[in-house]
Amino acid sequence: MALEPYSIRADSQTMEALGRIAAAMDRSRNWVINDALKAYVEDHQWLEAQVAKSRQEIAEGKGIPHDEAMARMRQHLKDRTP
């Protein structure tokens, strides 16, 4: 896959940390940035899909009302308290 150039600005501490990470991995800073960016995009896409799925389930009446969810959580916490 062809790479497209894109430039960013980052503070010196971030760039120094990025350099240390790249050196420890024996990779370039560019590789580390691309790897992190890919992971961020994948995580965001997963989250968007989960939100869409949840909204669909709510629209279909499969959700749990807020009051019931909170009651379940309170009971769970109560049950765990020694």
Residue frames relative to the residue before (quaternion, step in Angstrom):
aa qw qx qy qz dx dy dz
M 1.0000 0.0000 0.0000 0.0000 0.00 0.00 0.00
A 0.4497 -0.7005 0.4894 0.2598 3.56 -0.87 0.96
L 0.3455 -0.7270 0.5568 0.2049 3.54 -1.06 0.77
E 0.2519 -0.7466 0.5971 0.1503 3.55 -1.06 0.78
P 0.4341 -0.6991 0.4927 0.2829 3.60 -0.86 0.85
Y 0.0919 0.7561 -0.6431 0.0791 3.53 -1.13 0.78
S 0.1841 -0.8070 0.5491 0.1154 3.57 -0.78 0.88
I 0.1537 -0.7745 0.6093 0.0726 3.55 -1.18 0.67
R 0.2667 -0.7073 0.6182 0.2155 3.51 -1.33 0.20
A 0.0327 0.7882 -0.6121 0.0552 3.55 -0.95 0.93
D 0.5574 -0.6051 0.4379 0.3626 3.56 -1.12 0.55
S 0.6741 -0.5399 0.3295 0.3815 3.53 -1.22 0.54
Q 0.6224 0.5407 -0.3566 0.4394 3.63 1.00 -0.69
T 0.6515 0.5047 -0.3137 0.4715 3.57 0.97 -0.85
M 0.6708 0.4979 -0.3042 0.4578 3.57 0.91 -0.87
E 0.6318 0.5148 -0.3342 0.4734 3.59 1.04 -0.73
A 0.6524 0.5017 -0.3114 0.4750 3.58 0.95 -0.86
L 0.6263 0.5352 -0.3234 0.4656 3.56 1.02 -0.82
G 0.6421 0.5216 -0.3123 0.4669 3.57 1.00 -0.82
R 0.6533 0.5040 -0.3141 0.4697 3.61 0.97 -0.83
I 0.6394 0.5176 -0.3255 0.4661 3.58 0.97 -0.85
A 0.6620 0.5123 -0.3023 0.4558 3.56 0.89 -0.97
A 0.6630 0.5022 -0.3098 0.4607 3.58 0.91 -0.88
A 0.6602 0.5124 -0.3111 0.4526 3.58 0.94 -0.88
M 0.7182 0.4154 -0.2382 0.5048 3.58 1.12 -0.66
D 0.3458 -0.7419 0.4825 0.3117 3.57 1.34 -0.16
R 0.5072 0.5935 -0.4321 0.4514 3.55 0.99 1.01
S 0.5499 -0.5827 0.4667 0.3744 3.55 -1.29 0.17
R 0.6204 -0.5133 0.4194 0.4191 3.56 -1.25 0.34
N 0.6132 0.5589 -0.3458 0.4382 3.57 1.02 -0.76
W 0.6461 0.5146 -0.3212 0.4632 3.60 0.95 -0.85
V 0.6583 0.5098 -0.3071 0.4609 3.58 0.93 -0.93
I 0.6471 0.5086 -0.3197 0.4695 3.60 0.94 -0.86
N 0.6623 0.5006 -0.3097 0.4635 3.60 0.89 -0.88
D 0.6461 0.5177 -0.3202 0.4604 3.58 0.95 -0.84
A 0.6717 0.4861 -0.2917 0.4768 3.58 0.93 -0.89
L 0.6506 0.5192 -0.3152 0.4559 3.58 0.96 -0.82
K 0.6349 0.5200 -0.3243 0.4704 3.59 0.98 -0.84
A 0.6595 0.5062 -0.3095 0.4616 3.59 0.91 -0.91
Y 0.6442 0.5180 -0.3219 0.4615 3.59 0.97 -0.83
V 0.6670 0.4978 -0.3029 0.4643 3.58 0.87 -0.95
E 0.6511 0.5101 -0.3189 0.4628 3.61 0.92 -0.85
D 0.6518 0.5095 -0.3126 0.4667 3.59 0.95 -0.87
H 0.6669 0.5010 -0.3011 0.4621 3.57 0.92 -0.90
Q 0.6493 0.5055 -0.3216 0.4685 3.59 0.95 -0.80
W 0.6244 0.5253 -0.3340 0.4719 3.60 1.02 -0.78
L 0.6636 0.5071 -0.3051 0.4576 3.58 0.91 -0.94
E 0.6346 0.5254 -0.3281 0.4621 3.60 0.95 -0.83
A 0.6562 0.5084 -0.3068 0.4656 3.59 0.97 -0.84
Q 0.6555 0.5100 -0.3123 0.4612 3.59 0.99 -0.81
V 0.6388 0.5118 -0.3236 0.4747 3.58 1.01 -0.80
A 0.6490 0.5097 -0.3183 0.4666 3.60 0.94 -0.86
K 0.6439 0.5168 -0.3150 0.4681 3.58 0.99 -0.85
S 0.6634 0.5057 -0.3028 0.4610 3.59 0.92 -0.88
R 0.6460 0.5112 -0.3218 0.4668 3.57 0.97 -0.82
Q 0.6399 0.5196 -0.3226 0.4653 3.57 1.02 -0.79
E 0.6510 0.5145 -0.3106 0.4636 3.57 0.95 -0.86
I 0.6390 0.5103 -0.3236 0.4759 3.58 1.00 -0.79
A 0.6451 0.5220 -0.3152 0.4604 3.58 0.97 -0.87
E 0.6983 0.4478 -0.2553 0.4967 3.58 1.14 -0.66
G 0.5455 -0.6511 0.3794 0.3669 3.59 1.29 0.13
K 0.4934 0.6864 -0.4114 0.3407 3.59 1.21 0.32
G 0.5224 0.6666 -0.4014 0.3488 3.59 1.26 -0.08
I 0.4091 -0.6542 0.5680 0.2863 3.53 -1.35 0.17
P 0.4823 -0.6675 0.4733 0.3128 3.61 -0.78 0.94
H 0.6423 -0.5660 0.3618 0.3690 3.57 -1.07 0.77
D 0.6666 0.5141 -0.3133 0.4395 3.59 0.82 -0.97
E 0.6612 0.4965 -0.3055 0.4722 3.57 0.99 -0.80
A 0.6389 0.5228 -0.3247 0.4617 3.57 0.96 -0.83
M 0.6679 0.4882 -0.3047 0.4720 3.58 0.95 -0.85
A 0.6267 0.5267 -0.3387 0.4639 3.60 1.01 -0.75
R 0.6406 0.5152 -0.3226 0.4692 3.59 0.98 -0.82
M 0.6616 0.5052 -0.3073 0.4612 3.57 0.94 -0.90
R 0.6437 0.5120 -0.3290 0.4640 3.60 0.92 -0.83
Q 0.6592 0.5004 -0.3089 0.4686 3.58 0.95 -0.86
H 0.6279 0.5313 -0.3326 0.4613 3.58 0.98 -0.81
L 0.6788 0.4775 -0.2933 0.4745 3.59 0.89 -0.91
K 0.6248 0.5354 -0.3285 0.4637 3.59 1.03 -0.78
D 0.6695 0.5134 -0.2893 0.4523 3.57 0.95 -0.91
R 0.6900 0.4814 -0.2692 0.4687 3.58 1.14 -0.64
T 0.5759 0.6021 -0.3766 0.4050 3.59 1.22 -0.39
P 0.4159 -0.7333 0.4801 0.2423 3.59 -0.72 1.06
